[in-house]
Amino acid sequence: MKPEQIPFRTAKGDQMVASHSRELSTAQRRALIAVDGKTSLADLAARVVWVENLEAVLQELCNLGLVTCDLVEMQHAHQHPVNSGLVQKARLVELAHSLLGPHAERIIKKINEAQDTRDALGEALIACQKFIKLAVDSKLASDFLRRAQEILDS
């Protein structure tokens, strides 16, 4: 697992949380509940301090089929349609991490705060592009917006 990846609960993981099953250890259950499909592994590791060795616990959950970091697998694993805005947000967050590295935090916050609609995400991306242009680099800002629009169009 890579720090910039965003873990998602699978349908089986959602069922496990809803059932309050005793099949999981306390650490596994806490980690599973913390997985929200929006937060990167790095951010989870920083926030979920009550689960020791979170990455290993998340890997166990992946092995059990309760969590995945693969967007395609997540879409196929759910029996109900996946919120496309949520998937697009996850892909946009991955793009921000890969392009901006340590400068991605404010961009990711803006993406996550946007509603899951295409219009709201589009507006957030324009604001992100302006911020990147001012704070980082204008060429990088243009590249970010172009690639982010490709994600929205897919």
PyMOL commands that set and color helices and strands:
alter all, ss='L'
color gray80, all
select helices_A, chain A and resi 11-19+26-34+41-47+54-63+71-77+84-103+105-113+118-135+138-153
alter helices_A, ss='H'
color red, helices_A
select strands_A, chain A and resi 8-9+67-68
alter strands_A, ss='S'
color yellow, strands_A
deselect
rebuild
show_as cartoon
